[in-house]
Each structure stands twice: as C-alpha cells, then as structure tokens.
C-alpha cells in the first residue's frame, strides 16, 4: 500500500476527513476527524477506498483546515530530545525521555492564527516539532510492536509561554495555553513495509519567523525516536488511536538567544518538516 495523507477539513456542517488523492485533489471518507477514522481497525483500507465528495486543494481557504486529530485522549510531549542541541548546552544525553503533557484544547489548525493572550504575551516562544500519531492501542509494547502501532506523522509547533513555564519546576502551565499549538496539515502515513514507522521521518525540520530561519535540524538527530517513545510511554499508560506524541524541539528557540526573542503580533510563524508539510500561522494580539 502506498503512502497516505489524511487531513481534517472544516465544512459548513461540521468536519470531515479528506484523503489526498494527488497533489491537487482530496476525497472525503465520511469520518468526523482523523482520530475518528483511526479508531476503526480497518482505517487504512477505508482511507484507501474513500470515494466521497472531492475537494480541489487549491480552492480550500486556510480556515478550512482543522488539526488532523481534534480530541486525542492524550498529548504527550518530550523535552531535550535532540542530541546536538543537548551537547551544545553542555549536558549529557538523557537515559530516559523527559515527558510532560498538553491538553486537546491547545490544538489549532495548521493555518489558524496564534492569538497571544493579553495576560501572557510577553515571552511567547516557538518550538518546531515532529508529531507522532498512534494508530492502534499501545500498552507495554517493545519497540518493534510500538513501530507497528504508529499511524504516521505530522508537523506541530509547541508554542510556549516561557514566563508561565518557569514559574515552577513543572513545565505544563507554560505549554498548554488554549488554542496556541498549530498541528497538521496532514497526517502522513508511510507505505506499509517501509522503514519510516520505526525510524520516523527523514530530512529536516525548519522553523522561520517572518521568513527568517530560526531552527533547522536533521530529524534523525533525535535521541529517542518515534518507536522508542511510543514503547516508553506505553509502559506508563495505554496509548489509544489518535493519541499524539510531540517528539521535542531542536536548538534555536527564542528564549535561549542573547538577547531573548519572542513572538510578536504581526509576525508569521512557519514550521516545516521534509515530506510532512508546512504550518503557517499569523501571530495576532488578543482582542
């Protein structure tokens, strides 16, 4: 089976999953979102056989795109997961992943605006990441089984309120502000039998602010790859179809610069990963 690309579109009556047929066209499956599709064990076959309403991708406005998965039961995020970045900071490579959580209310579509909340707008940072989406129930798996439980990959930016993050040693409060985490545009499902499910995507992750590149790294520089992360998290809690693991960000974040740089109203944040697509989000002030 060839590679699949699955997206969730907003329609006048709600939402629908669309499968990309070619570079210009997508067709609906009849499911509410990609998470809804993944809960059916036959999701690959259903996506491949989709024959619903067709969409010309060039005709879709940016507002038509929702996050691929709207209501994951879990969003597990990983910190300190790029080897070069860790070594640049003078640290030893970790023996175990650093984990924290994000809630579904944080997710926005791949082209939605990032609204800077008036009470937490002074230290808003970018963190380009690869998102892993689970495609089957995962509980106490080894890495080989964990690789088979991965549905695919998407682009995510873990936009962070640094002032809230560092109020305490626990990061969650700076990481899950409502409607701040762009995610999408596609869930890219590698061809069955390929190497990508265990090793993750290949190529580069690039983040830019107003066209100025601020992050660029080889995705293969991850300390803990997608299968290792799924296996590790599955020892702690059951992962369900549609759950998301944000795999961490490389160096180049604004908070670590001298002087520090943060997102401001009027800027445009773009995040891309080779083969997965690009997020493009206007940064706006809260009304």
C-alpha positions as CSV (number, residue, x, y, z in Angstrom):
1,X,0.0,0.0,0.0
2,X,1.3,3.4,-0.9
3,X,1.8,6.4,1.4
4,X,-1.4,8.1,2.6
5,X,-2.1,11.7,3.6
6,X,-5.1,12.3,5.8
7,X,-6.4,15.7,6.8
8,X,-9.4,17.0,8.7
9,X,-11.4,19.8,6.9
10,X,-14.0,22.1,8.4
11,X,-17.2,22.1,6.4
12,X,-20.4,24.1,6.7
13,X,-22.0,21.3,8.7
14,X,-19.1,20.2,10.8
15,X,-15.9,18.4,9.8
16,X,-14.8,15.6,7.6
17,X,-11.7,13.6,6.9
18,X,-10.1,14.0,3.5
19,X,-7.6,11.7,1.8
20,X,-5.2,13.3,-0.6
21,X,-5.6,11.6,-4.0
22,X,-2.8,13.5,-5.7
23,X,-1.1,16.9,-5.4
24,X,-4.3,18.7,-6.4
25,X,-7.2,16.7,-5.0
26,X,-8.6,15.1,-1.8
27,X,-11.6,12.9,-1.3
28,X,-13.8,12.6,1.8
29,X,-14.1,9.4,3.9
30,X,-17.2,10.3,5.9
31,X,-15.4,10.4,9.2
32,X,-15.5,13.3,11.6
33,X,-11.8,13.7,12.1
34,X,-8.6,11.6,11.6
35,X,-8.9,10.3,15.2
36,X,-12.4,9.0,14.4
37,X,-11.0,7.2,11.4
38,X,-8.1,5.7,13.3
39,X,-10.4,4.2,15.9
40,X,-11.6,1.7,13.2
41,X,-9.1,-1.2,12.9
42,X,-9.7,-1.1,9.2
43,X,-8.7,2.5,8.8
44,X,-6.0,2.0,6.2
45,X,-8.3,0.2,3.9
46,X,-11.2,2.7,4.5
47,X,-8.9,5.6,3.7
48,X,-7.5,3.9,0.5
49,X,-11.1,3.1,-0.7
50,X,-12.5,6.6,0.1
51,X,-14.9,7.8,-2.6
52,X,-16.8,10.7,-1.1
53,X,-17.0,14.3,-2.1
54,X,-13.9,15.6,-3.8
55,X,-12.0,18.8,-3.0
56,X,-9.6,20.8,-5.1
57,X,-6.9,21.6,-2.6
58,X,-6.0,24.9,-4.2
59,X,-9.6,26.1,-3.7
60,X,-9.7,25.5,0.1
61,X,-9.2,28.6,2.3
62,X,-6.8,28.3,5.2
63,X,-9.7,28.4,7.6
64,X,-10.9,25.1,6.1
65,X,-8.1,23.1,7.8
66,X,-8.6,21.8,11.3
67,X,-6.0,19.8,13.3
68,X,-5.9,16.3,11.9
69,X,-6.9,14.9,15.3
70,X,-9.2,17.2,17.3
71,X,-9.7,15.3,20.5
72,X,-6.7,13.0,21.3
73,X,-7.2,11.3,24.6
74,X,-3.5,12.2,25.3
75,X,-0.9,14.6,24.0
76,X,2.5,13.5,25.5
77,X,5.3,15.9,24.8
78,X,9.1,15.3,25.0
79,X,11.8,17.7,26.1
80,X,15.5,17.6,25.5
81,X,15.4,15.1,22.6
82,X,17.9,16.4,20.0
83,X,21.5,15.3,20.6
84,X,23.3,18.2,19.0
85,X,21.2,20.7,21.0
86,X,21.8,18.9,24.3
87,X,25.5,18.8,23.7
88,X,25.5,22.5,22.7
89,X,24.1,23.2,26.2
90,X,26.9,21.2,27.8
91,X,24.6,18.5,29.1
92,X,24.8,14.7,29.0
93,X,22.4,12.8,26.7
94,X,19.5,11.6,28.9
95,X,19.0,8.0,29.8
96,X,15.2,8.4,29.7
97,X,12.8,10.7,27.9
98,X,11.7,13.9,29.7
99,X,7.9,13.9,29.5
100,X,5.1,16.5,30.1
101,X,1.5,16.8,28.9
102,X,-0.6,19.1,26.8
103,X,-4.4,19.1,26.5
104,X,-6.5,18.9,23.4
105,X,-7.8,22.5,23.9
106,X,-4.3,23.7,23.0
107,X,-4.5,22.4,19.4
108,X,-5.3,24.7,16.4
109,X,-5.3,24.1,12.7
110,X,-2.2,24.4,10.5
111,X,-3.1,27.8,9.2
112,X,-5.1,29.2,12.2
113,X,-3.8,32.4,13.9
114,X,-1.8,32.1,17.1
115,X,-3.6,34.5,19.5
116,X,-1.3,36.0,22.1
117,X,-3.3,36.2,25.4
118,X,-3.2,39.6,26.9
119,X,-2.1,38.3,30.3
120,X,0.7,36.1,28.9
121,X,2.0,37.7,25.8
122,X,5.5,38.9,26.8
123,X,7.5,35.7,26.4
124,X,5.8,33.5,23.7
125,X,8.4,31.2,22.1
126,X,8.5,28.8,19.1
127,X,9.3,25.1,19.2
128,X,9.1,23.3,15.9
129,X,8.5,19.6,16.3
130,X,7.5,16.3,14.6
131,X,4.3,14.8,16.0
132,X,3.8,11.1,16.1
133,X,0.1,9.9,15.9
134,X,-0.8,6.5,17.3
135,X,-2.9,4.2,15.1
136,X,-3.6,1.2,17.4
137,X,-3.9,0.6,21.1
138,X,-0.4,0.5,22.7
139,X,0.2,-1.0,26.1
140,X,3.6,-2.3,27.4
141,X,5.0,-2.7,23.9
142,X,8.5,-3.3,22.8
143,X,10.0,-1.1,20.1
144,X,9.1,-3.4,17.3
145,X,5.5,-3.6,18.3
146,X,5.5,0.1,19.0
147,X,6.6,0.9,15.5
148,X,3.6,-1.1,14.2
149,X,1.3,0.9,16.4
150,X,2.3,4.2,14.8
151,X,-0.2,5.6,12.2
152,X,2.0,8.3,10.9
153,X,3.5,11.8,11.4
154,X,2.6,15.5,11.2
155,X,4.1,18.9,11.9
156,X,3.5,20.6,15.3
157,X,4.7,23.7,17.0
158,X,4.8,23.6,20.8
159,X,4.3,27.3,21.2
160,X,5.3,28.1,24.8
161,X,4.6,30.9,27.3
162,X,8.1,30.9,28.9
163,X,7.1,33.2,31.8
164,X,4.5,30.7,32.9
165,X,6.7,27.7,32.1
166,X,9.4,28.8,34.5
167,X,7.2,29.9,37.3
168,X,7.7,26.5,38.8
169,X,9.9,23.4,38.0
170,X,6.9,21.8,36.3
171,X,6.5,23.0,32.7
172,X,2.9,22.2,32.0
173,X,1.4,25.6,32.7
174,X,3.5,27.3,30.0
175,X,2.9,24.5,27.5
176,X,-0.8,24.1,27.2
177,X,-2.3,27.5,26.8
178,X,-5.6,27.2,25.0
179,X,-5.6,27.5,21.2
180,X,-1.8,28.0,20.8
181,X,-0.4,24.8,19.2
182,X,-0.7,24.5,15.4
183,X,-0.8,20.9,14.2
184,X,-1.1,19.4,10.7
185,X,-1.7,19.9,7.9
186,X,-1.7,16.2,7.0
187,X,-1.2,13.0,8.9
188,X,1.3,11.4,6.6
189,X,1.0,7.6,6.8
190,X,4.1,5.8,5.4
191,X,3.7,3.0,3.0
192,X,3.2,-0.4,4.7
193,X,6.5,-2.2,4.9
194,X,8.6,0.9,4.7
195,X,11.3,2.0,7.2
196,X,9.6,5.2,8.3
197,X,7.3,3.8,11.0
198,X,10.2,2.7,13.2
199,X,12.8,5.3,12.3
200,X,10.5,8.3,11.9
201,X,10.5,10.8,9.1
202,X,13.8,11.7,7.4
203,X,15.0,15.1,6.3
204,X,14.9,18.4,8.1
205,X,12.7,20.3,10.5
206,X,12.8,24.1,9.8
207,X,11.1,26.9,11.7
208,X,11.0,30.5,10.5
209,X,9.7,33.8,11.8
210,X,8.8,36.3,9.0
211,X,10.8,34.2,6.6
212,X,14.0,34.3,8.8
213,X,15.1,30.8,9.6
214,X,15.4,30.2,13.4
215,X,15.6,26.4,13.6
216,X,17.0,23.8,11.2
217,X,17.9,20.3,12.2
218,X,18.0,16.8,10.8
219,X,15.1,14.8,12.3
220,X,17.4,11.8,12.7
221,X,19.2,13.7,15.4
222,X,16.5,12.7,17.9
223,X,17.9,10.8,21.0
224,X,14.7,8.8,21.4
225,X,13.0,8.0,18.1
226,X,9.2,7.6,17.5
227,X,9.1,3.9,18.2
228,X,11.2,4.2,21.3
229,X,8.9,7.0,22.6
230,X,5.8,5.0,21.9
231,X,7.3,2.0,23.6
232,X,8.4,4.0,26.7
233,X,5.1,5.9,27.2
234,X,3.2,2.6,26.7
235,X,4.9,1.3,29.9
236,X,3.3,4.1,31.8
237,X,-0.2,4.5,30.3
238,X,-2.2,3.0,27.5
239,X,-2.0,5.0,24.2
240,X,-5.1,5.0,22.1
241,X,-5.7,5.5,18.4
242,X,-5.4,9.2,17.7
243,X,-3.1,10.0,20.6
244,X,-0.2,12.3,19.9
245,X,3.4,12.4,21.0
246,X,5.2,15.6,20.3
247,X,8.8,14.5,19.9
248,X,10.7,17.6,21.1
249,X,12.4,20.6,19.6
250,X,16.0,21.3,18.5
251,X,18.1,24.3,19.3
252,X,17.3,27.8,18.0
253,X,14.4,28.7,20.3
254,X,14.0,32.3,21.1
255,X,14.3,32.0,24.9
256,X,17.9,30.7,24.6
257,X,19.1,33.6,22.5
258,X,21.0,36.6,23.7
259,X,19.1,38.8,23.9
260,X,16.0,36.6,24.1
261,X,13.5,36.8,21.2
262,X,9.8,36.1,21.3
263,X,6.8,36.1,19.0
264,X,5.0,39.5,18.5
265,X,1.7,40.5,16.9
266,X,2.0,40.9,13.1
267,X,4.6,38.2,12.7
268,X,4.2,34.9,10.7
269,X,5.5,31.6,12.1
270,X,6.2,28.8,9.7
271,X,7.1,25.3,10.6
272,X,8.0,22.6,8.1
273,X,9.3,19.0,8.0
274,X,10.6,17.3,4.9
275,X,7.8,15.2,3.4
276,X,5.2,16.1,6.0
277,X,4.2,19.7,5.0
278,X,4.2,23.1,6.5
279,X,2.3,25.1,9.1
280,X,1.8,28.8,8.5
281,X,0.4,30.8,11.4
282,X,-0.2,34.6,11.8
283,X,0.6,35.9,15.2
284,X,-2.1,38.2,16.5
285,X,-2.9,40.0,19.7
286,X,-5.9,39.1,21.7
287,X,-8.8,41.4,21.0
